[in-house]
Amino acid sequence: MPAHNEQDYLEAAVTMVVIGLRARRERFEVVVCENGSTDDTAALAGRIAGRFPEVRALSCPTADYGRALRTGFLTAQGDIVVNFDVDLIDLGFLDAGVALVDRRDGPAVVVASKRGPGAQDNRSLGRRLVTAVFSAILRHGFGLSVTDTHGMKVTRRADLAGVVQACRFGADLFDTEMILRAEMAGLSVAELPVTVRDTRPPRTPIMTRIPRSLAGLVRLRLALWRERSTA
């Protein structure tokens, strides 16, 4: 669970996950990866870890969502790694995704789709438009098979460890690069529809994120082309 300036939301989010997973009577850990916060998030994460033995608190020095995801994945010890955001937690998706990944013939990754059949995206119009444009670019420019890459995911750690190590992009693009590289490696990627809504203001203004993401996608496309041409 990446956390940047989440002092008002982190404790409730982690408590929800811990209580929910305890009720499932499975062994688990919750890795909170604070990154570059300027509020009390880092100290709060430490206090939460002191309260719940299942919680570990990590810190990255700079505000970088992708780096936090990467650090959390590589630190996680379980066979299955689930990515939640502080403002996007769905234990029903966790149950369904783990059931798929845990099958012998199951996918290596299950993505929570905000755009696939059966999904309900109740966020603001601006955030829906950004997701729609981003998804269209990935489908037509990169050949992505699923409709979403950003947000909740269930992954089989053994299959994804090498993919994660190969990822070079952070910020908004880490999980997109991870899914693209997983498909390039021949791993199976599935998706499940989810319902999402705004529960807090976005951490990055939309007008800042759009040009940054588009420029990042161009760099990612060029990087992947170079890798294929030299392979």
C-alpha positions as CSV (number, residue, x, y, z in Angstrom):
1,M,0.0,0.0,0.0
2,P,1.8,3.2,-1.2
3,A,1.2,6.2,1.0
4,H,2.1,9.8,0.2
5,N,0.6,12.5,2.5
6,E,-2.1,10.2,3.7
7,Q,-2.2,11.1,7.4
8,D,-6.0,11.6,7.3
9,Y,-6.8,8.3,5.6
10,L,-4.0,5.8,6.2
11,E,-5.1,4.4,9.6
12,A,-8.6,3.7,8.5
13,A,-7.4,2.1,5.3
14,V,-4.9,-0.2,7.0
15,T,-7.3,-1.1,9.8
16,M,-9.9,-2.1,7.2
17,V,-7.4,-4.4,5.5
18,V,-6.0,-6.0,8.7
19,I,-9.4,-6.7,10.2
20,G,-10.8,-8.0,6.9
21,L,-7.8,-10.4,6.4
22,R,-7.8,-11.6,10.0
23,A,-11.4,-12.6,9.5
24,R,-10.3,-14.8,6.5
25,R,-7.9,-16.7,8.8
26,E,-5.1,-16.6,6.3
27,R,-1.5,-15.7,7.0
28,F,-0.8,-12.2,5.6
29,E,1.3,-9.1,6.0
30,V,0.5,-5.5,5.1
31,V,3.4,-3.5,3.8
32,V,2.9,0.3,3.9
33,C,5.4,2.1,1.7
34,E,5.4,5.8,2.7
35,N,7.1,7.9,0.1
36,G,8.2,11.5,0.3
37,S,5.4,12.7,2.6
38,T,5.5,16.2,4.1
39,D,2.9,15.5,6.7
40,D,2.7,12.9,9.5
41,T,2.3,9.9,7.3
42,A,5.7,8.3,8.0
43,A,5.3,8.6,11.7
44,L,1.7,7.4,11.6
45,A,2.7,4.3,9.5
46,G,5.2,3.5,12.2
47,R,2.6,3.8,14.9
48,I,0.2,1.6,13.0
49,A,2.9,-1.0,12.6
50,G,3.4,-0.9,16.3
51,R,-0.3,-1.5,16.8
52,F,-0.7,-4.4,14.3
53,P,2.0,-7.1,14.2
54,E,1.0,-7.9,10.6
55,V,2.0,-4.4,9.4
56,R,5.4,-3.3,8.2
57,A,6.2,0.3,7.5
58,L,8.8,1.3,4.9
59,S,9.8,4.8,3.7
60,C,11.2,6.1,0.4
61,P,12.8,9.5,0.5
62,T,11.1,11.0,-2.5
63,A,7.4,11.2,-3.6
64,D,7.3,8.4,-6.2
65,Y,4.2,6.2,-6.4
66,G,5.9,3.8,-8.8
67,R,9.0,3.4,-6.6
68,A,6.8,2.8,-3.6
69,L,5.0,0.0,-5.5
70,R,8.3,-1.5,-6.6
71,T,9.8,-1.4,-3.1
72,G,6.7,-2.9,-1.6
73,F,6.6,-5.7,-4.1
74,L,10.2,-6.6,-3.7
75,T,9.9,-6.5,0.1
76,A,6.8,-8.6,0.3
77,Q,7.3,-12.1,1.5
78,G,4.1,-13.8,0.5
79,D,3.5,-16.0,-2.5
80,I,0.7,-13.7,-3.7
81,V,1.2,-9.9,-3.6
82,V,-1.9,-7.6,-3.7
83,N,-1.6,-3.9,-4.4
84,F,-4.1,-1.6,-2.7
85,D,-4.1,2.2,-2.7
86,V,-5.1,4.1,0.4
87,D,-8.3,5.3,-1.4
88,L,-9.0,2.1,-3.3
89,I,-9.5,-1.0,-1.2
90,D,-11.8,-3.9,-2.2
91,L,-11.5,-7.1,-0.3
92,G,-14.1,-8.7,-2.6
93,F,-11.7,-8.1,-5.5
94,L,-8.9,-9.6,-3.3
95,D,-10.9,-12.8,-2.7
96,A,-11.7,-13.2,-6.4
97,G,-8.3,-12.3,-7.6
98,V,-6.5,-14.6,-5.2
99,A,-8.8,-17.4,-6.1
100,L,-7.8,-17.0,-9.8
101,V,-4.1,-16.6,-9.3
102,D,-4.0,-19.5,-6.9
103,R,-5.3,-21.9,-9.5
104,R,-2.7,-24.2,-11.1
105,D,-3.7,-22.8,-14.6
106,G,-4.5,-19.3,-13.2
107,P,-3.1,-16.0,-14.5
108,A,0.0,-14.5,-13.2
109,V,-1.7,-11.1,-12.7
110,V,-5.3,-10.0,-12.1
111,V,-6.0,-6.4,-12.7
112,A,-9.0,-4.5,-11.2
113,S,-10.6,-2.9,-14.2
114,K,-12.5,0.4,-14.0
115,R,-13.4,0.1,-17.7
116,G,-14.2,-3.5,-18.5
117,P,-17.7,-5.0,-18.8
118,G,-19.4,-4.9,-15.5
119,A,-17.2,-2.2,-14.1
120,Q,-18.6,1.0,-12.6
121,D,-16.5,4.1,-12.5
122,N,-18.2,6.7,-10.3
123,R,-15.2,9.1,-10.1
124,S,-15.1,12.6,-11.4
125,L,-15.5,13.2,-15.1
126,G,-11.9,14.5,-15.4
127,R,-10.5,11.3,-13.8
128,R,-12.6,9.1,-16.1
129,L,-11.4,11.0,-19.2
130,V,-7.8,10.5,-18.2
131,T,-8.3,6.8,-17.7
132,A,-10.1,6.5,-21.0
133,V,-7.4,8.3,-23.0
134,F,-4.6,6.4,-21.2
135,S,-6.3,3.0,-21.8
136,A,-6.9,3.8,-25.5
137,I,-3.2,4.7,-26.0
138,L,-2.1,1.5,-24.3
139,R,-4.5,-0.7,-26.3
140,H,-3.7,0.8,-29.7
141,G,-0.1,2.0,-29.2
142,F,1.2,-0.9,-27.1
143,G,-1.2,-3.8,-27.9
144,L,-2.2,-4.2,-24.2
145,S,-4.9,-6.9,-23.9
146,V,-6.6,-5.6,-20.7
147,T,-8.5,-2.4,-20.2
148,D,-6.6,-1.1,-17.2
149,T,-3.2,-1.1,-15.5
150,H,-3.5,1.4,-12.7
151,G,-4.9,0.6,-9.3
152,M,-5.6,-2.7,-7.5
153,K,-3.8,-5.9,-8.7
154,V,-3.2,-9.4,-7.5
155,T,0.1,-10.9,-8.6
156,R,1.9,-14.2,-8.2
157,R,5.3,-13.1,-6.8
158,A,7.4,-15.9,-8.3
159,D,6.2,-15.1,-11.8
160,L,6.5,-11.3,-11.5
161,A,9.8,-10.9,-9.6
162,G,11.9,-10.8,-12.8
163,V,9.4,-8.5,-14.5
164,V,9.5,-6.1,-11.6
165,Q,13.3,-6.1,-11.5
166,A,13.3,-5.2,-15.2
167,C,11.0,-2.2,-14.8
168,R,12.8,1.1,-15.2
169,F,9.9,3.7,-14.9
170,G,8.5,5.0,-11.7
171,A,5.8,7.6,-10.8
172,D,2.6,7.0,-12.7
173,L,4.1,4.4,-15.1
174,F,5.5,1.6,-13.0
175,D,2.4,-0.6,-12.9
176,T,1.7,0.1,-16.5
177,E,5.2,-1.0,-17.4
178,M,4.9,-4.1,-15.2
179,I,1.7,-5.2,-17.0
180,L,3.2,-4.6,-20.4
181,R,6.3,-6.4,-19.6
182,A,4.3,-9.3,-18.1
183,E,2.4,-9.7,-21.4
184,M,5.7,-9.4,-23.4
185,A,7.1,-12.2,-21.3
186,G,4.1,-14.4,-22.2
187,L,2.5,-14.3,-18.8
188,S,-1.2,-14.5,-18.5
189,V,-2.9,-11.3,-17.4
190,A,-6.6,-11.3,-16.5
191,E,-9.0,-8.6,-15.2
192,L,-12.0,-8.4,-13.0
193,P,-14.5,-5.5,-13.0
194,V,-14.7,-3.3,-9.9
195,T,-16.7,-0.3,-8.7
196,V,-14.7,2.8,-7.9
197,R,-15.5,6.2,-6.6
198,D,-13.7,9.3,-5.4
199,T,-13.0,9.1,-1.6
200,R,-10.5,11.9,-1.4
201,P,-8.9,14.5,-3.8
202,P,-6.3,13.1,-6.1
203,R,-2.7,13.5,-4.9
204,T,-1.6,14.9,-8.3
205,P,-3.7,17.5,-10.1
206,I,-5.1,16.2,-13.4
207,M,-3.6,19.0,-15.5
208,T,-0.2,18.1,-14.1
209,R,-0.6,14.4,-14.5
210,I,-1.8,14.4,-18.2
211,P,1.3,15.9,-19.9
212,R,3.6,13.9,-17.5
213,S,1.9,10.7,-18.3
214,L,1.8,11.3,-22.0
215,A,5.5,12.1,-22.1
216,G,6.2,9.1,-20.0
217,L,4.3,6.8,-22.4
218,V,6.4,8.1,-25.3
219,R,9.6,7.3,-23.4
220,L,8.3,3.9,-22.4
221,R,7.3,3.1,-26.0
222,L,10.8,4.0,-27.2
223,A,12.5,2.1,-24.5
224,L,10.5,-1.1,-25.2
225,W,11.2,-0.7,-29.0
226,R,15.0,-0.4,-28.3
227,E,14.9,-3.5,-26.1
228,R,13.2,-5.5,-28.8
229,S,15.5,-4.3,-31.5
230,T,18.6,-5.3,-29.6
231,A,17.3,-8.6,-28.2
